[in-house]
Amino acid sequence: MSNIVLAQAAEAASNINPGLAAIGYGLGAIGPGIGVGLIFAAVINGTARQPEAQGKLQGIAFSTFVLTEVLALIGIVIYFLASGA
């Protein structure tokens, strides 16, 4: 019974309107955008408080920046899958 429900849900998800997929990606891109802003705001704040830790803070910032941007890339891949383009 649950396999039938999952198959119906997968079929419904593949028939989504491309406009709705674009809106969904736009909303999904807000999170990584805010995250990147918070990451680099924290680096600037930390560097202002402790200038000798700038190198270590920048290394951490760029690694978390990459992780945050991966979320945006996953979102755009899902957009293309959902819109059927």
C-alpha positions in Angstrom: 0.0 0.0 0.0 2.7 2.5 0.9 4.6 1.7 -2.3 1.6 2.8 -4.3 1.4 6.1 -2.4 5.1 6.7 -2.9 4.8 6.0 -6.6 1.9 8.4 -6.9 3.8 11.1 -5.0 6.9 10.7 -7.2 4.7 11.0 -10.3 3.0 14.1 -9.0 6.4 15.6 -8.1 7.7 15.0 -11.6 4.8 16.9 -13.2 5.3 20.2 -11.3 4.8 23.4 -13.1 8.2 25.0 -14.1 7.0 28.3 -12.7 6.4 26.7 -9.3 9.9 25.1 -9.5 11.4 28.5 -10.2 9.6 30.0 -7.2 10.8 27.1 -5.1 14.4 27.6 -6.1 14.2 31.3 -5.4 12.9 30.6 -1.9 15.6 27.9 -1.5 18.3 30.3 -2.5 17.4 32.7 0.3 18.9 30.5 3.0 22.4 30.1 1.5 22.4 33.8 0.8 21.7 34.7 4.4 24.2 32.0 5.5 27.0 33.4 3.5 26.3 36.9 4.8 26.4 35.6 8.4 29.6 33.7 7.8 31.6 36.7 6.6 30.0 39.0 9.1 31.3 36.8 11.8 34.8 36.7 10.2 34.9 40.5 10.0 33.8 40.8 13.6 36.3 38.2 14.8 39.1 39.8 12.9 38.3 43.2 14.4 38.4 41.7 17.9 41.5 39.5 17.4 43.5 40.5 14.3 46.1 37.7 14.8 43.5 35.1 14.2 42.6 36.4 10.7 44.3 33.5 8.8 42.5 30.8 10.9 39.2 32.6 10.7 39.4 32.9 6.9 40.2 29.2 6.5 37.1 28.3 8.5 35.1 30.9 6.6 35.9 29.6 3.2 35.2 26.0 4.1 31.8 26.9 5.5 31.2 29.1 2.5 31.7 26.1 0.3 29.3 24.0 2.3 26.7 26.7 2.2 27.0 27.1 -1.5 26.6 23.4 -2.1 23.1 23.8 -0.7 22.4 26.4 -3.4 23.8 24.1 -6.1 21.7 21.2 -4.9 18.7 23.6 -5.1 19.4 24.5 -8.7 19.8 20.8 -9.7 16.5 20.0 -8.1 14.9 22.9 -9.9 16.1 21.5 -13.3 14.9 18.1 -12.3 11.5 19.4 -11.3 11.0 21.6 -14.2 12.0 19.0 -16.7 14.4 21.2 -18.5 
